[in-house]
């Protein structure tokens, strides 16, 4: 039985959609535990009562310090104390990062936890890391992201010797900004990493690599752009199709195909992303998550527990990462 | 009669596709002038013979210095000397930037020329600036990009009082990396700019703003990701459709609609992007340009001449930009 702590007040349509998603994800093997105010309609799920709430636009560090009994912080704490196996929140991402930092603490040798998002690329999924935890990062952080992503890909997605690429604006090593130029050198010289050079963003959905490494600003811009573009293209296609009688008829016939594609590419199908580099498992869900996205994020968290993501990272992150990280106290 | 200097050796499928594209663009009002080696098949177009060539992977600054009689540098020089009204190259982007810098020089007050790409967003096109000229930029550069993009949008695209937004990872001013946080402050305090705050990348194709400002690394990642995602989605849809008999029939009926969409979203429809901030008009075309893309890039250059992009920027870039730029010698 896997127990997942769920921040019932996190997200744009909390608590209703969050509770509904948790109820949908519940099974004999998976027990969501809601963290929220007394009196919350829980659909029969366990509720841990909390008295505070962190809003989407609050300043993360201050909010986490000021509200130790918020649903978000308390849910993270439950993982730190062992009462839950993982935590899921669709709330304030910055607050979630700060709370995880505080309540779960970092794995030895990790200076910056990073968000690992599984992208529905073809022919197989790839991992985009960091997709939003560190808006500013240094080259040595990108090296750590590469190692974390690599271990994750191998252990959780089952990819043998995963190929790692650096997201840049040209495939040649000398193309990029100051950060990627320096990171490229570090990655190219790193032992134990199957580094294959730079990749351009146009190949992200075409399986550019098993692991694509970037800073959190670039990764977050990339993931939101992919989502927005997929949606805009499918919406525009629907409009084009409904604009003539002939193509309307055709549209009915291709609808199942379009739906299958939409489902495969829909971010809600994954529902969330892992925050890697901590001593406990955390999943960050979309702020505008529907119940389906929340349910999938909770299932993602449960799969992470089954695969022992945290334990494997702790065990596998090579000594080299530890060494390079120890000289970097993080900030 | 508008004369456009065309680098016949620039791009992955040069010179054949470039010459063919130039021939396609030629009209009584538009005269492409090819720059390339003696003996080049020109389809009857004028040829200015050059003796050197800059390869796609050469180091930009060195190549431009070492090869003053390359097709790329000579084509830029023709604009500087007034023999041509604009220049188009699908060659080495860095070399094109360096050659333009050298041969066309910057407009007064501009420390960093930037690439302005017109995005096929709905309900109307928007301008993404910088989409690749400056991999590293400072906040004051982003302010200049905003002014250039704004004047461009108003004068060339005909948008009254264009709305400007800063590309970041959250709409709130306090979301972003160090660069966007500082740029946000500058933009918010700038006079004469209709600055409406941050925008997220998911809204780029949905007309997030008339002008979207970012550094060249982020902009280049964004534009290539948009292109790649549009292509991946349409390709995947075709695959889904051809996988069943029923949807194959539907596919035939929706094909015109899909084609119309593909054409609207296809980067080849624009063919290139303006390099703004120079005393002459330059268009940078895709490295993998087909003849159609080259023809469209040449037409884009001609439209820029008709609209007097350079003259209007020189006239309109407000004194404020000049003032802020004078304190920044550029680098």
Interface residues (C-beta under 8 A of the other chain):
Chain A: X57 X59 X122 X132 X135 X136 X167 X169 X172 X174 X175 X176 X177 X178 X180 X200 X201 X202 X203 X204 X205 X206 X215 X216 X217 X218 X220 X221 X222 X224 X225 X226 X227 X228 X229 X230 X231 X232 X233 X234 X236 X237 X240 X241 X243 X244 X246 X247 X249 X250 X251 X252 X253 X254 X255 X256 X257 X258 X260 X261 X264 X265
Chain B: X57 X59 X122 X132 X135 X136 X167 X169 X172 X174 X176 X177 X178 X180 X200 X201 X202 X203 X204 X205 X206 X215 X216 X217 X218 X220 X221 X222 X224 X225 X226 X227 X228 X229 X230 X231 X232 X233 X234 X236 X237 X240 X241 X243 X244 X246 X247 X249 X250 X251 X252 X253 X254 X255 X256 X257 X258 X260 X261 X264 X265
